[in-house]
Amino acid sequence: MGLDMYLYRFERPAVTAGEPLITDEKYHALWQSGNLEEVGYWRKANAIHRFFVNAVQDGEDDCCFHHEVTRSVLEDLRGRCKRIIESTAVVNPNIVKGMHYDFSSQSWQELMEESETVADEAVCDRELPTQGGFFFGGQCYDEWYLNHIAYTYELCDRLLEETDFESEMLFYLSSW
């Protein structure tokens, strides 16, 4: 259980004026035909999900309809990731990961582990803030968050290079 997010690519459908590019019926037909290519996947990357909800879903967080991701949306997302990567210092604090009982001192001791976290969260809050939700993952600006940002930057870079937006279409889908 949890937030799963996908980017799919397929041949841009021919549509008549006023007809939506993608509907549930068209999506299911594409799915069954095998002409959908999964080009991106995230698990519990709630900041990225929040971006897509605002950028292509008009702020409506649904998980049953499918939304086009245009070149400009990908460029915006890549730019946000780049600004976070370039301006965010990482620190390695020791954090408490649990407790254990030390018989020699007859006391509970903290189990410490080194972890990466963002030193100044202001850039993350401005560019790609986290979002709470049922099984959406953590809301800390930590190594998980930074890994999602790095993956997303590389994915956007690759898709902007490989996708012909005149003849192909990307769309976003989430499920939880």
Backbone hydrogen bonds in HBPLUS format (Angstrom, degrees):
<---DONOR---> <-ACCEPTOR-->    atom                        ^
c    i                          cat <-CA-CA->   ^        H-A-AA   ^      H-
h    n   atom  resd res      DA  || num        DHA   H-A  angle D-A-AA Bond
n    s   type  num  typ     dist DA aas  dist angle  dist       angle   num
A0003-LEU N   A0135-PHE O   3.14 MM 132  6.37 135.8  2.34 156.7 151.9     1
A0044-LYS N   A0003-LEU O   2.73 MM  41  4.75 162.7  1.75 151.4 155.1     2
A0004-ASP N   A0175-SER O   2.82 MM 171  5.25 170.2  1.83 163.8 167.2     3
A0175-SER N   A0004-ASP O   2.81 MM 171  5.25 149.1  1.91 156.7 162.0     4
A0005-MET N   A0042-TRP O   3.00 MM  37  5.08 163.5  2.03 150.0 148.4     5
A0042-TRP N   A0005-MET O   2.95 MM  37  5.08 155.3  2.01 139.1 143.4     6
A0006-TYR N   A0173-LEU O   2.79 MM 167  5.24 159.3  1.83 164.3 169.5     7
A0173-LEU N   A0006-TYR O   3.05 MM 167  5.24 154.1  2.12 147.9 149.7     8
A0007-LEU N   A0040-GLY O   2.92 MM  33  4.70 150.9  2.01 130.7 128.9     9
A0039-VAL N   A0007-LEU O   2.84 MM  32  5.60 155.7  1.90 147.9 155.6    10
A0040-GLY N   A0007-LEU O   3.26 MM  33  4.70 138.8  2.44 138.4 131.7    11
A0008-TYR N   A0171-PHE O   2.94 MM 163  5.41 161.9  1.98 153.9 159.7    12
A0171-PHE N   A0008-TYR O   2.91 MM 163  5.41 145.9  2.03 143.4 152.2    13
A0009-ARG N   A0037-GLU O   2.81 MM  28  5.12 151.1  1.89 141.3 151.2    14
A0037-GLU N   A0009-ARG O   2.90 MM  28  5.12 157.1  1.95 152.8 159.0    15
A0010-PHE N   A0169-MET O   3.02 MM 159  5.53 147.7  2.13 149.1 159.2    16
A0169-MET N   A0010-PHE O   2.81 MM 159  5.53 153.8  1.88 163.7 172.5    17
A0012-ARG N   A0167-SER O   2.79 MM 155  5.28 168.9  1.80 126.0 129.6    18
A0019-GLU N   A0016-THR O   3.01 MM   3  5.57 162.6  2.04 140.3 143.0    19
A0027-TYR N   A0023-THR O   2.82 MM   4  6.02 162.9  1.85 156.6 161.9    20
A0028-HIS N   A0024-ASP O   2.95 MM   4  6.14 165.5  1.97 150.0 153.2    21
A0029-ALA N   A0025-GLU O   2.99 MM   4  6.21 153.6  2.06 145.9 153.6    22
A0030-LEU N   A0026-LYS O   2.88 MM   4  6.13 156.8  1.93 149.8 156.1    23
A0031-TRP N   A0027-TYR O   2.83 MM   4  6.08 159.7  1.87 152.9 159.2    24
A0032-GLN N   A0028-HIS O   2.95 MM   4  6.10 163.9  1.98 147.8 151.3    25
A0033-SER N   A0029-ALA O   3.00 MM   4  6.12 142.1  2.15 140.6 150.9    26
A0034-GLY N   A0030-LEU O   3.18 MM   4  6.35 126.2  2.49 143.2 154.9    27
A0034-GLY N   A0031-TRP O   3.31 MM   3  5.48 147.6  2.42 100.5 109.4    28
A0048-ILE N   A0045-ALA O   3.07 MM   3  5.58 123.9  2.39 112.6 125.3    29
A0049-HIS N   A0045-ALA O   3.04 MM   4  6.34 159.2  2.09 151.8 158.5    30
A0050-ARG N   A0046-ASN O   2.90 MM   4  6.00 158.8  1.94 141.5 147.1    31
A0051-PHE N   A0047-ALA O   3.10 MM   4  6.33 152.7  2.17 138.9 145.8    32
A0052-PHE N   A0048-ILE O   3.06 MM   4  6.44 164.7  2.09 155.0 156.9    33
A0053-VAL N   A0049-HIS O   2.86 MM   4  6.13 161.8  1.90 158.7 164.3    34
A0054-ASN N   A0050-ARG O   3.06 MM   4  6.27 160.5  2.10 150.3 154.5    35
A0055-ALA N   A0051-PHE O   2.76 MM   4  5.91 155.9  1.82 153.7 162.1    36
A0056-VAL N   A0052-PHE O   2.85 MM   4  5.52 167.2  1.87 146.8 149.4    37
A0057-GLN N   A0053-VAL O   3.21 MM   4  4.74 135.8  2.42 113.0 121.8    38
A0059-GLY N   A0053-VAL O   2.90 MM   6  5.15 153.5  1.97 142.7 139.2    39
A0060-GLU N   A0057-GLN O   2.94 MM   3  5.50 167.2  1.96 124.5 126.8    40
A0062-ASP N   A0060-GLU O   3.04 MM   2  5.89 123.8  2.37 109.9  94.0    41
A0067-HIS N   A0172-TYR O   3.29 MM 105  5.30 168.5  2.30 145.6 147.8    42
A0172-TYR N   A0067-HIS O   2.73 MM 105  5.30 151.3  1.81 152.9 157.1    43
A0069-VAL N   A0170-LEU O   2.84 MM 101  5.26 161.9  1.87 128.6 131.3    44
A0074-LEU N   A0070-THR O   3.09 MM   4  6.46 162.4  2.13 154.2 158.2    45
A0075-GLU N   A0071-ARG O   2.88 MM   4  6.14 156.6  1.93 154.0 161.3    46
A0076-ASP N   A0072-SER O   2.96 MM   4  6.09 154.1  2.03 141.9 148.5    47
A0077-LEU N   A0073-VAL O   2.97 MM   4  6.24 164.0  2.00 151.3 155.3    48
A0078-ARG N   A0074-LEU O   2.85 MM   4  6.02 165.3  1.87 151.5 155.8    49
A0079-GLY N   A0075-GLU O   2.95 MM   4  6.08 158.7  1.99 144.5 150.5    50
A0080-ARG N   A0076-ASP O   3.01 MM   4  6.29 155.0  2.07 150.3 156.7    51
A0081-CYS N   A0077-LEU O   2.99 MM   4  6.26 164.3  2.01 154.3 158.4    52
A0082-LYS N   A0078-ARG O   2.89 MM   4  6.08 159.8  1.93 151.6 157.6    53
A0083-ARG N   A0079-GLY O   2.99 MM   4  6.20 159.4  2.04 148.0 152.8    54
A0084-ILE N   A0080-ARG O   3.09 MM   4  6.36 153.0  2.17 146.4 153.5    55
A0085-ILE N   A0081-CYS O   2.89 MM   4  6.14 167.9  1.90 156.7 159.9    56
A0086-GLU N   A0082-LYS O   2.87 MM   4  6.00 165.0  1.89 155.3 159.1    57
A0087-SER N   A0083-ARG O   3.12 MM   4  5.96 141.4  2.27 136.7 145.0    58
A0088-THR N   A0084-ILE O   3.09 MM   4  5.61 119.0  2.48 149.1 154.7    59
A0119-ALA N   A0089-ALA O   2.89 MM  30  5.52 174.4  1.89 153.2 152.7    60
A0091-VAL N   A0117-THR O   2.90 MM  26  5.53 164.8  1.93 162.0 166.3    61
A0117-THR N   A0091-VAL O   2.99 MM  26  5.53 148.5  2.09 154.6 161.3    62
A0115-SER N   A0093-PRO O   3.09 MM  22  5.89 151.0  2.17 155.9 163.4    63
A0095-ILE N   A0113-GLU O   2.82 MM  18  5.44 168.8  1.83 152.1 151.5    64
A0113-GLU N   A0095-ILE O   2.92 MM  18  5.44 146.7  2.03 146.7 157.5    65
A0097-LYS N   A0111-LEU O   2.75 MM  14  5.54 173.0  1.76 170.0 172.4    66
A0111-LEU N   A0098-GLY O   2.80 MM  13  5.08 172.3  1.81 135.2 134.2    67
A0100-HIS N   A0109-GLN O   2.87 MM   9  5.39 153.4  1.94 151.6 160.3    68
A0109-GLN N   A0100-HIS O   2.71 MM   9  5.39 169.0  1.73 165.5 169.1    69
A0102-ASP N   A0107-SER O   2.84 MM   5  5.52 172.8  1.85 160.9 159.9    70
A0106-GLN N   A0102-ASP O   2.78 MM   4  5.55 116.5  2.18 137.2 155.8    71
A0107-SER N   A0102-ASP O   3.19 MM   5  5.52 147.0  2.31 142.0 148.0    72
A0143-GLU N   A0116-GLU O   3.02 MM  27  5.03 119.4  2.41 147.9 134.1    73
A0118-VAL N   A0141-TYR O   2.92 MM  23  5.68 160.5  1.96 169.5 163.2    74
A0125-ASP N   A0121-GLU O   2.84 MM   4  6.06 163.8  1.87 161.2 166.4    75
A0126-ARG N   A0122-ALA O   3.00 MM   4  6.16 146.7  2.11 143.3 151.7    76
A0127-GLU N   A0123-VAL O   2.86 MM   4  5.97 168.5  1.87 157.7 160.6    77
A0128-LEU N   A0124-CYS O   2.99 MM   4  5.36 137.0  2.18 131.8 144.3    78
A0136-PHE N   A0133-GLY O   3.16 MM   3  4.93 150.5  2.25 123.7 114.8    79
A0146-LEU N   A0142-ASP O   2.95 MM   4  6.26 167.5  1.96 158.8 162.4    80
A0147-ASN N   A0143-GLU O   2.89 MM   4  5.98 150.0  1.98 141.5 149.5    81
A0148-HIS N   A0144-TRP O   3.02 MM   4  6.31 154.7  2.09 148.9 155.4    82
A0149-ILE N   A0145-TYR O   2.98 MM   4  6.30 153.3  2.05 150.6 158.6    83
A0150-ALA N   A0146-LEU O   2.94 MM   4  6.16 163.7  1.97 149.9 153.6    84
A0151-TYR N   A0147-ASN O   2.95 MM   4  6.08 165.9  1.97 149.3 153.4    85
A0152-THR N   A0148-HIS O   2.92 MM   4  5.98 159.5  1.96 144.0 150.3    86
A0153-TYR N   A0149-ILE O   2.93 MM   4  6.12 157.2  1.98 150.0 155.9    87
A0154-GLU N   A0150-ALA O   3.12 MM   4  6.35 168.9  2.13 152.0 154.2    88
A0155-LEU N   A0151-TYR O   2.87 MM   4  6.07 157.1  1.92 150.7 157.9    89
A0156-CYS N   A0152-THR O   2.88 MM   4  6.02 169.6  1.89 153.6 156.1    90
A0157-ASP N   A0153-TYR O   3.00 MM   4  6.17 163.4  2.03 150.2 155.2    91
A0158-ARG N   A0154-GLU O   3.00 MM   4  6.19 161.7  2.04 147.0 151.5    92
A0159-LEU N   A0155-LEU O   2.86 MM   4  6.07 168.4  1.87 159.3 162.5    93
A0160-LEU N   A0156-CYS O   2.87 MM   4  5.94 158.8  1.92 152.5 157.8    94
A0161-GLU N   A0157-ASP O   3.22 MM   4  6.39 141.9  2.37 137.5 147.1    95
A0161-GLU N   A0158-ARG O   3.15 MM   3  5.17 125.0  2.47  94.6 108.6    96
A0162-GLU N   A0158-ARG O   2.89 MM   4  6.09 155.8  1.95 152.1 159.3    97
A0163-THR N   A0159-LEU O   2.93 MM   4  5.49 154.8  1.99 146.0 149.2    98
A0167-SER N   A0164-ASP O   3.14 MM   3  5.74 130.0  2.40 112.5 123.1    99
A0168-GLU N   A0164-ASP O   2.70 MM   4  5.51 140.7  1.85 160.0 173.1   100
